[in-house]
Amino acid sequence: MKDFIYNLKKFRFLFWELVKKDIKLKYRSSILGVFWTLLEPLLTMIVLTLVFSELLGKGEDNFPVYILCGRLLYSFFSNATKVALKSVRKHGTMIGKVYVPKYMYPLSAVVSNYIMFIISLVVLAGVMIFERVKITLYLFQSLIPMTIILIMTMGVGLILATFNVFFRDLEYLWTVFLMIIMYTCAIFYKVDKIKNASNAWIFKCNPLYSLIAMFRDAVFGRSILDEPYNLWFSLCFSCGVLLIGIVVFWRKQDKFILYV
């Protein structure tokens, strides 16, 4: 862990160059560029609101804000982990030519997507104002799930990047698994509206759902401490998966050159 932090400080300039490179490449062929970061979640929110407001959100106030909260966090996790998964293989040529701490590739991929996520919060702020959501001091508590999801995504990203070097099919399996995660995050419906409420325990097993629930509570003026389970479960899971990710990546990184 000490060497991990030391190398991260030593190569911090390169790290941020990788972050900027990921952002530029993502929107290189796009006419709208970074503006698409704002437009995409807005269009997605409109479509989901039109489709599900009559089915599951009828009579609910601020349903667009409810959808957008879940969509933004899930999109960050999904996009960041998919990019991190491919990051080591993507830089295989560089790994074979020059020494760079290899964990910088998945971590820079996560951070670049996190920056895009922060920018996209402008859309959430605009929709909150449009929907006249009352702003309270609890909104500052949203920084807690925003920080925890970064920790969790880094851990998952390190694990995926490691195993994808040896098992190329992981890329396709993870896409399917992300779909399962999405449907157990309650992005466009509410858990208490499910007919078979006894299955609500499925959502409690999803740490991303706990983070989305906390983020929504903070946005809608409720304390995240009202549901302490969400906080401690997501925090313990995220710290644990980050630790596992660091250990797994550190032990396997010397073998990457044989497979990339």
Secondary structure as GFF3:
##gff-version 3
##sequence-region A 1 260
A	DSSP	alpha_helix	2	10	.	.	.	ID=ss1
A	DSSP	alpha_helix	12	26	.	.	.	ID=ss2
A	DSSP	three_ten_helix	33	35	.	.	.	ID=ss3
A	DSSP	alpha_helix	36	52	.	.	.	ID=ss4
A	DSSP	alpha_helix	63	90	.	.	.	ID=ss5
A	DSSP	alpha_helix	92	97	.	.	.	ID=ss6
A	DSSP	alpha_helix	104	130	.	.	.	ID=ss7
A	DSSP	three_ten_helix	137	142	.	.	.	ID=ss8
A	DSSP	alpha_helix	143	166	.	.	.	ID=ss9
A	DSSP	alpha_helix	170	183	.	.	.	ID=ss10
A	DSSP	three_ten_helix	191	193	.	.	.	ID=ss11
A	DSSP	three_ten_helix	197	200	.	.	.	ID=ss12
A	DSSP	alpha_helix	201	204	.	.	.	ID=ss13
A	DSSP	alpha_helix	207	219	.	.	.	ID=ss14
A	DSSP	three_ten_helix	224	226	.	.	.	ID=ss15
A	DSSP	alpha_helix	228	252	.	.	.	ID=ss16
A	DSSP	three_ten_helix	253	258	.	.	.	ID=ss17
###
